[in-house]
Amino acid sequence: MNVVVNGEAREVSARTVRELLEELGLGDRLVAVERNQEIVPRAAHGETALTEGDALEVVHFVGGGRGQGGSR
């Protein structure tokens, strides 16, 4: 199936948002997903089906920031 993920056309085998996240290597990470301009709640990732041509935005959170590297 062909979908667009973060502006990039991709052919995926995933049939649900959860499967897509696993395929992208983000299955166990904290992410926000928007499908066709609608937020998909995390609890609904496993039951939200993908369809041909869906546009998805996936944002994953990265740790870090101020205070890293010891005290100052």
Summary of the structure (lengths in Angstrom):
residues: 72
radius of gyration: 14.6
end to end distance: 51.2
largest distance: 52.0
contacts: 156
relative contact order: 0.28
helix: 14%
strand: 33%
